[in-house]
Amino acid sequence: AVVSTQSGYYGRETLEQQPRFNMKDRCNVASLLMVALCERLDYATYIMSRLLFNLMKRPQIKTSPHLFLRRTESVAEKFLTNWLTFCLYDHVKQVAGKPLYMLYRAIKTTIETGPVDAVTYQARYALSEDRLLRQKIDYKVAESLPYCLFLNCQTDKRLAEHF
């Protein structure tokens, strides 16, 4: 995938210049390259640093450095993501996994305490402003079946009628 020559790495440029080489292909190449090099993380680190160095030389990055590593549209950026995943796996598994899962469950529980639109999935308590339910809805918790709690409000009337 990556050919080393005296003047640089041409495998990435050759692949990325092809018109049919889409985002899914870039992700696949970066993933397969990382899987092939997972036993040799030192060499993978070297390749990643060379790919990122070549990416920094691009004119778009030089004119707009704030966009560097924002869009993950190149093989180098996808490779960096995979490299970080491999390097941080043990730490996340042993140290950070449980607190992150507890944070996820706490956020999910908080979001589910208020109404959630069944059609648009907008919620009264949401992290993203895009998913925020802005209108005031009168609701109450309705229990119909054991282990089945849902909010009885305007968008959930079909669910209430079903049970």
C-alpha positions, 0 to 999 in steps of 0.5 A: 500500500505504501511504497518507500522511495528516496523522495517519499511515499507514493502509495498513498498519493497514487491511491488518493488521486484515483477518482474511484477511491472513495472514503470507504476505500480510504478507511479500508486501506488504513485499517488493513495497513494497521492490521498488517503492522499491528505486530510492529507498532514501531514501524507503524509509528514510523509510517504514520509519522511519514504520512502525517508529515507528507500531509502537512506539506499539502498546500491546503494545510499550509493555507488553513492549518486549523483544518488539519486533522479535522475532516479525516478524509485522507489515508493518513488521518484514518491511519492515525485514528487506527494507530491511536486505537491500537495504542490506547486499547489496553489503557481504555480496557483496564483503566478508562473503560468503566468510568466511560461506560458509567458516564454513557449510562448516566447521560442516557438515563438523563436523556430518557427522563424527559420526553423523546420524540418518536419520529425525529428522536429529539429529546428534552434533555439532549447533549447536542443542540441539533437533537434538542426538543425546543417546544414545551410538552406536558408529559407524565410517566406511564407504566403499562407493562412490567419493565416497560416505562414510557412517557405519555405525551403527544408523540407517544400516543401511538405507543400508548394506544398499542399497549 
